[in-house]
Amino acid sequence: MDDLDHLAGDDLAMVPVGQDFPEIREAVRAICRNYPGAYWRNLEDTGEYAKDFVAELTRAGFLSALIPEEFGGSGLPLRAGGVILEEIHASGCSGATCHAQMYMMAMLVRYGTDEQKARYLPGIASGELRYQSFGVTEPTTGSDTTQLKTRAVRDGDDYVVNGQKIWTSRALHSDLMTLLVRTTPVDQVKKRTEGLSVLLVDIRESLGKGMTIRPIETMVKHQTNEVFYENLRVPVKNLIGKEGSGFRHILEGMNSERILVSHESLGDARWFIEKATAYAKERVVFGRPIGQNQGIQFPIARAYAEWRAADLMVRTASAKFQAGLPCGEEANLSRMLSSEAAWNAGEACMQTHGGFAVAREYDIERKWRAARVQRIAPISTNLILAYIGHGVLGMPKSY
């Protein structure tokens, strides 16, 4: 999809604001044209990973967009990575197959040692190494990250890790994993946010040596897993940042994750709006296009308005992140507003197509299911509201 200009004919006032990175957008769309709906439906049927799609994005340099040039990447800002993911989703494809490599990059680049960056970044940039897995959530703590139970105890030149993670996507299709652990027991720190650390784990060296990965079947094929750690040894040199400061470091990854995944929701909203608008114009019932009926027209128009509003918030969050400014509020608002825009656009598209919406060949139900997940992961709407209520508006903390 080139853009949404056609929604308003020749009225330039309706053209989306600032189509930045136009060359990147067109190049991504060109790749996505090689992976139509049938490709993604087949992956759902077989349960396979989108390795061909990811490989082509890697060869084109898009998955190394945020890696500094000195390490083989493009050194582009977070916004450019977001644009790549937005266009992937606006084209009907899925960035969930590879987006972790982008949102974890900010943390590794900002807090990784020179040796770590030299050891890993060139291979990640070339595609020799896949960096697609983020181990944070646990089955008994969920979003209460400070209460996580996975422990790492120093033993000479290694950390010995024991615990369990869940919803760790792409672990079976990744070489490296970012893992959040507790290095100081919670009863020995002044604040719950202290005593957490970030480790870079080599999955290739860990499987069968203290790491066990079990796939979880879900309604959207995100290749997600539960991972068990039993006396897994991770070299101390793989510590990212300062021991005990992992919560602060992980916020870099979480904020970049929320901003980048928000771009995916923007792309989904665009896809739904285009599909719904085109069908509303061409589908004739009772002698008139169904788009002439306000019951059809208004939900699509509202979805367009919500998309435009969310787009502006996402751009704001991206700019503040890139400038190194606090952006927790903007990152969370971006995630909530964009996911709601995508979901409401999906609902409008489903209603517009009626019975055809559930036919797999139209791809609407596939994208609709994915849009629903966006309101839960990587953070639920309710937790965002709790953050705004307490962290932004200063009301009593609810958790």
C-alpha positions as semicolon CSV with decimal commas, in nm:
position;residue;x (nm);y (nm);z (nm)
1;M;0,000;0,000;0,000
2;D;0,164;0,325;-0,109
3;D;-0,027;0,553;0,128
4;L;-0,381;0,657;0,215
5;D;-0,405;0,951;-0,026
6;H;-0,688;0,784;-0,214
7;L;-0,910;0,802;0,092
8;A;-0,969;1,170;0,026
9;G;-0,915;1,195;-0,346
10;D;-0,710;1,502;-0,439
11;D;-0,759;1,679;-0,109
12;L;-0,400;1,734;0,002
13;A;-0,518;1,829;0,350
14;M;-0,592;1,459;0,406
15;V;-0,248;1,330;0,304
16;P;-0,071;1,173;0,606
17;V;0,167;1,414;0,774
18;G;0,535;1,377;0,689
19;Q;0,584;1,060;0,488
20;D;0,941;1,041;0,615
21;F;1,198;0,790;0,492
22;P;1,018;0,746;0,157
23;E;1,298;0,535;0,005
24;I;1,288;0,295;0,299
25;R;0,909;0,273;0,282
26;E;0,907;0,186;-0,088
27;A;1,191;-0,066;-0,055
28;V;1,012;-0,245;0,230
29;R;0,688;-0,252;0,033
30;A;0,875;-0,402;-0,263
31;I;0,998;-0,689;-0,045
32;C;0,656;-0,744;0,111
33;R;0,497;-0,782;-0,230
34;N;0,687;-1,110;-0,255
35;Y;0,509;-1,241;0,055
36;P;0,132;-1,219;-0,002
37;G;-0,140;-1,346;0,228
38;A;-0,103;-1,704;0,105
39;Y;0,254;-1,712;0,240
40;W;0,141;-1,613;0,591
41;R;-0,159;-1,846;0,587
42;N;0,071;-2,133;0,499
43;L;0,297;-2,051;0,792
44;E;-0,003;-2,068;1,023
45;D;-0,097;-2,408;0,879
46;T;0,252;-2,555;0,909
47;G;0,370;-2,374;1,222
48;E;0,694;-2,283;1,047
49;Y;0,899;-1,970;1,100
50;A;0,905;-1,697;0,832
51;K;1,271;-1,766;0,757
52;D;1,258;-1,660;0,391
53;F;1,094;-1,329;0,477
54;V;1,339;-1,260;0,759
55;A;1,635;-1,359;0,542
56;E;1,533;-1,115;0,269
57;L;1,486;-0,831;0,517
58;T;1,831;-0,912;0,656
59;R;1,997;-0,913;0,314
60;A;1,840;-0,576;0,240
61;G;1,989;-0,436;0,561
62;F;1,659;-0,352;0,729
63;L;1,716;-0,561;1,041
64;S;2,050;-0,387;1,098
65;A;1,904;-0,039;1,055
66;L;1,963;0,057;1,419
67;I;2,314;-0,091;1,448
68;P;2,591;0,174;1,428
69;E;2,772;0,196;1,097
70;E;3,106;0,103;1,255
71;F;2,962;-0,241;1,327
72;G;2,808;-0,298;0,985
73;G;2,467;-0,141;1,036
74;S;2,303;0,173;0,902
75;G;2,310;0,379;1,222
76;L;1,956;0,505;1,167
77;P;1,730;0,649;1,440
78;L;1,457;0,454;1,616
79;R;1,196;0,621;1,395
80;A;1,350;0,458;1,087
81;G;1,319;0,117;1,248
82;G;0,958;0,199;1,328
83;V;0,890;0,299;0,969
84;I;1,025;-0,037;0,851
85;L;0,790;-0,225;1,085
86;E;0,496;0,002;1,000
87;E;0,531;-0,066;0,628
88;I;0,566;-0,439;0,688
89;H;0,230;-0,440;0,866
90;A;0,064;-0,197;0,626
91;S;0,157;-0,443;0,351
92;G;-0,020;-0,730;0,524
93;C;0,296;-0,898;0,657
94;S;0,415;-0,945;1,017
95;G;0,706;-0,774;1,188
96;A;0,662;-0,999;1,493
97;T;0,889;-1,246;1,315
98;C;1,191;-1,022;1,364
99;H;1,115;-0,702;1,557
100;A;1,298;-0,804;1,877
101;Q;1,632;-0,748;1,705
102;M;1,536;-0,382;1,667
103;Y;1,394;-0,305;2,009
104;M;1,675;-0,479;2,199
105;M;1,941;-0,299;1,999
106;A;1,912;0,030;2,187
107;M;1,996;-0,140;2,516
108;L;2,295;-0,330;2,376
109;V;2,433;-0,025;2,194
110;R;2,389;0,208;2,493
111;Y;2,498;-0,023;2,774
112;G;2,702;-0,298;2,612
113;T;3,079;-0,302;2,656
114;D;3,309;-0,229;2,363
115;E;3,407;-0,596;2,363
116;Q;3,043;-0,711;2,353
117;K;2,958;-0,479;2,067
118;A;3,264;-0,583;1,868
119;R;3,190;-0,951;1,937
120;Y;2,823;-0,954;1,846
121;L;2,706;-0,654;1,644
122;P;2,886;-0,730;1,313
123;G;2,741;-1,083;1,308
124;I;2,394;-0,955;1,393
125;A;2,420;-0,693;1,119
126;S;2,526;-0,947;0,856
127;G;2,263;-1,200;0,957
128;E;2,520;-1,452;1,073
129;L;2,377;-1,417;1,423
130;R;2,007;-1,393;1,500
131;Y;1,918;-1,176;1,799
132;Q;1,544;-1,226;1,835
133;S;1,467;-1,336;2,190
134;F;1,383;-1,132;2,501
135;G;1,345;-1,321;2,831
136;V;1,163;-1,109;3,090
137;T;0,810;-1,233;3,174
138;E;0,762;-1,517;3,421
139;P;0,455;-1,737;3,479
140;T;0,402;-1,630;3,843
141;T;0,493;-1,261;3,820
142;G;0,368;-1,146;3,479
143;S;0,412;-0,772;3,439
144;D;0,537;-0,730;3,796
145;T;0,895;-0,736;3,671
146;T;1,057;-0,638;4,001
147;Q;0,925;-0,959;4,161
148;L;1,077;-1,195;3,906
149;K;1,224;-1,512;4,055
150;T;1,486;-1,618;3,801
151;R;1,814;-1,595;3,991
152;A;2,172;-1,559;3,877
153;V;2,441;-1,631;4,137
154;R;2,804;-1,536;4,075
155;D;3,042;-1,833;4,068
156;G;3,389;-1,729;3,960
157;D;3,378;-1,608;3,600
158;D;3,020;-1,726;3,549
159;Y;2,669;-1,658;3,666
160;V;2,468;-1,970;3,749
161;V;2,107;-1,914;3,640
162;N;1,798;-2,093;3,770
163;G;1,436;-2,009;3,697
164;Q;1,168;-2,000;3,429
165;K;1,046;-1,753;3,170
166;I;0,728;-1,755;2,962
167;W;0,611;-1,588;2,643
168;T;0,970;-1,582;2,518
169;S;0,912;-1,548;2,146
170;R;1,140;-1,683;1,873
171;A;1,377;-1,857;2,118
172;L;1,400;-2,157;1,885
173;H;1,487;-1,926;1,594
174;S;1,744;-1,710;1,765
175;D;2,112;-1,743;1,847
176;L;2,119;-1,483;2,123
177;M;1,882;-1,389;2,404
178;T;1,854;-1,090;2,636
179;L;1,771;-1,229;2,981
180;L;1,662;-1,034;3,289
181;V;1,759;-1,200;3,618
182;R;1,780;-1,113;3,984
183;T;2,139;-1,105;4,107
184;T;2,057;-0,973;4,454
185;P;1,764;-1,122;4,649
186;V;1,469;-0,885;4,682
187;D;1,489;-0,894;5,063
188;Q;1,842;-0,754;5,044
189;V;1,770;-0,439;4,843
190;K;1,619;-0,106;4,948
191;K;1,397;-0,080;4,639
192;R;1,235;-0,359;4,439
193;T;1,387;-0,214;4,122
194;E;1,738;-0,277;4,255
195;G;1,932;-0,603;4,228
196;L;1,821;-0,693;3,873
197;S;2,073;-0,754;3,597
198;V;2,072;-0,814;3,221
199;L;2,263;-1,103;3,065
200;L;2,331;-1,175;2,699
201;V;2,283;-1,549;2,660
202;D;2,413;-1,756;2,370
203;I;2,127;-1,998;2,304
204;R;2,344;-2,220;2,084
205;E;2,579;-2,290;2,373
206;S;2,301;-2,317;2,631
207;L;2,050;-2,564;2,488
208;G;2,086;-2,895;2,663
209;K;2,332;-2,746;2,910
210;G;2,089;-2,590;3,152
211;M;1,838;-2,438;2,907
212;T;1,521;-2,611;2,789
213;I;1,277;-2,450;2,544
214;R;0,915;-2,564;2,505
215;P;0,688;-2,409;2,238
216;I;0,346;-2,272;2,338
217;E;0,057;-2,301;2,094
218;T;-0,126;-1,969;2,055
219;M;-0,396;-1,823;1,830
220;V;-0,131;-1,609;1,658
221;K;0,186;-1,784;1,544
222;H;0,443;-1,571;1,725
223;Q;0,673;-1,869;1,779
224;T;0,647;-1,815;2,154
225;N;0,787;-2,043;2,424
226;E;0,844;-2,113;2,789
227;V;1,211;-2,144;2,881
228;F;1,355;-2,331;3,179
229;Y;1,694;-2,255;3,333
230;E;1,862;-2,513;3,554
231;N;2,216;-2,430;3,663
232;L;2,282;-2,258;3,332
233;R;2,627;-2,100;3,330
234;V;2,655;-1,760;3,162
235;P;2,994;-1,584;3,147
236;V;3,018;-1,271;3,361
237;K;3,158;-1,093;3,054
238;N;2,807;-1,126;2,907
239;L;2,661;-0,889;3,168
240;I;2,505;-0,590;2,986
241;G;2,557;-0,270;3,181
242;K;2,608;-0,262;3,555
243;E;2,515;-0,548;3,787
244;G;2,208;-0,458;3,987
245;S;2,102;-0,182;3,748
246;G;1,922;-0,410;3,506
247;F;1,578;-0,264;3,568
248;R;1,693;0,078;3,449
249;H;1,867;-0,081;3,152
250;I;1,566;-0,294;3,064
251;L;1,348;0,017;3,052
252;E;1,550;0,122;2,747
253;G;1,444;-0,200;2,582
254;M;1,085;-0,173;2,701
255;N;1,040;0,186;2,585
256;S;1,194;0,114;2,246
257;E;0,984;-0,204;2,223
258;R;0,660;-0,017;2,294
259;I;0,744;0,255;2,043
260;L;0,848;0,014;1,769
261;V;0,553;-0,221;1,819
262;S;0,326;0,085;1,814
263;H;0,446;0,143;1,457
264;E;0,325;-0,208;1,375
265;S;-0,019;-0,119;1,507
266;L;-0,018;0,194;1,291
267;G;0,057;-0,023;0,991
268;D;-0,224;-0,262;1,078
269;A;-0,467;0,029;1,116
270;R;-0,369;0,153;0,770
271;W;-0,418;-0,196;0,623
272;F;-0,765;-0,234;0,777
273;I;-0,874;0,116;0,673
274;E;-0,765;0,064;0,314
275;K;-0,935;-0,275;0,294
276;A;-1,258;-0,147;0,447
277;T;-1,267;0,168;0,235
278;A;-1,206;-0,015;-0,092
279;Y;-1,471;-0,276;-0,016
280;A;-1,725;-0,016;0,099
281;K;-1,689;0,157;-0,238
282;E;-1,723;-0,153;-0,453
283;R;-1,974;-0,365;-0,262
284;V;-2,329;-0,289;-0,384
285;V;-2,633;-0,396;-0,181
286;F;-2,991;-0,277;-0,240
287;G;-2,873;-0,087;-0,546
288;R;-2,609;0,132;-0,376
289;P;-2,250;0,105;-0,247
290;I;-2,255;0,009;0,119
291;G;-2,009;0,291;0,190
292;Q;-2,291;0,534;0,118
293;N;-2,455;0,421;0,439
294;Q;-2,335;0,609;0,745
295;G;-2,350;0,290;0,951
296;I;-2,060;0,167;0,736
297;Q;-1,894;0,499;0,661
298;F;-1,871;0,645;1,010
299;P;-1,678;0,359;1,183
300;I;-1,419;0,369;0,906
301;A;-1,392;0,747;0,926
302;R;-1,351;0,727;1,305
303;A;-1,082;0,462;1,264
304;Y;-0,898;0,696;1,028
305;A;-0,916;0,976;1,287
306;E;-0,787;0,747;1,561
307;W;-0,500;0,631;1,339
308;R;-0,396;0,988;1,265
309;A;-0,401;1,081;1,634
310;A;-0,202;0,772;1,734
311;D;0,048;0,841;1,457
312;L;0,128;1,182;1,604
313;M;0,187;1,036;1,951
314;V;0,415;0,765;1,812
315;R;0,621;1,026;1,628
316;T;0,652;1,225;1,951
317;A;0,767;0,920;2,146
318;S;1,021;0,830;1,878
319;A;1,167;1,180;1,879
320;K;1,200;1,194;2,258
321;F;1,361;0,850;2,272
322;Q;1,612;0,943;2,005
323;A;1,698;1,265;2,189
324;G;1,768;1,070;2,506
325;L;1,481;1,240;2,689
326;P;1,248;1,065;2,937
327;C;0,974;0,910;2,724
328;G;0,795;0,658;2,945
329;E;0,468;0,848;2,923
330;E;0,486;0,888;2,546
331;A;0,594;0,528;2,490
332;N;0,303;0,396;2,693
333;L;0,049;0,632;2,537
334;S;0,177;0,531;2,193
335;R;0,125;0,165;2,274
336;M;-0,229;0,217;2,404
337;L;-0,352;0,458;2,137
338;S;-0,200;0,271;1,843
339;S;-0,325;-0,070;1,959
340;E;-0,675;0,071;2,007
341;A;-0,663;0,239;1,667
342;A;-0,562;-0,092;1,504
343;W;-0,830;-0,288;1,692
344;N;-1,109;-0,041;1,612
345;A;-1,000;-0,028;1,248
346;G;-1,004;-0,407;1,246
347;E;-1,355;-0,411;1,390
348;A;-1,470;-0,164;1,124
349;C;-1,310;-0,377;0,854
350;M;-1,472;-0,694;0,988
351;Q;-1,817;-0,535;1,001
352;T;-1,778;-0,382;0,656
353;H;-1,693;-0,716;0,497
354;G;-1,960;-0,908;0,684
355;G;-1,938;-1,282;0,626
356;F;-1,641;-1,247;0,393
357;A;-1,434;-1,116;0,685
358;V;-1,404;-1,464;0,832
359;A;-1,294;-1,622;0,504
360;R;-0,922;-1,691;0,540
361;E;-0,843;-1,590;0,182
362;Y;-0,927;-1,228;0,266
363;D;-0,663;-1,223;0,545
364;I;-0,884;-0,998;0,757
365;E;-0,938;-1,254;1,034
366;R;-0,563;-1,320;1,048
367;K;-0,478;-0,954;1,091
368;W;-0,776;-0,909;1,327
369;R;-0,647;-1,180;1,561
370;A;-0,303;-1,020;1,566
371;A;-0,453;-0,678;1,639
372;R;-0,628;-0,818;1,944
373;V;-0,300;-0,948;2,085
374;Q;-0,153;-0,599;2,055
375;R;-0,384;-0,482;2,336
376;I;-0,227;-0,742;2,568
377;A;0,136;-0,759;2,463
378;P;0,399;-0,636;2,517
379;I;0,194;-0,459;2,787
380;S;-0,176;-0,465;2,867
381;T;-0,397;-0,160;2,831
382;N;-0,492;-0,175;3,200
383;L;-0,132;-0,160;3,314
384;I;-0,075;0,143;3,092
385;L;-0,377;0,312;3,250
386;A;-0,242;0,231;3,597
387;Y;0,092;0,386;3,499
388;I;-0,079;0,701;3,372
389;G;-0,301;0,726;3,679
390;H;-0,014;0,699;3,925
391;G;0,301;0,794;3,736
392;V;0,160;1,082;3,533
393;L;-0,149;1,209;3,719
394;G;-0,019;1,143;4,068
395;M;-0,315;0,945;4,197
396;P;-0,263;0,673;4,462
397;K;-0,079;0,368;4,332
398;S;-0,313;0,079;4,260
399;Y;-0,057;-0,198;4,269
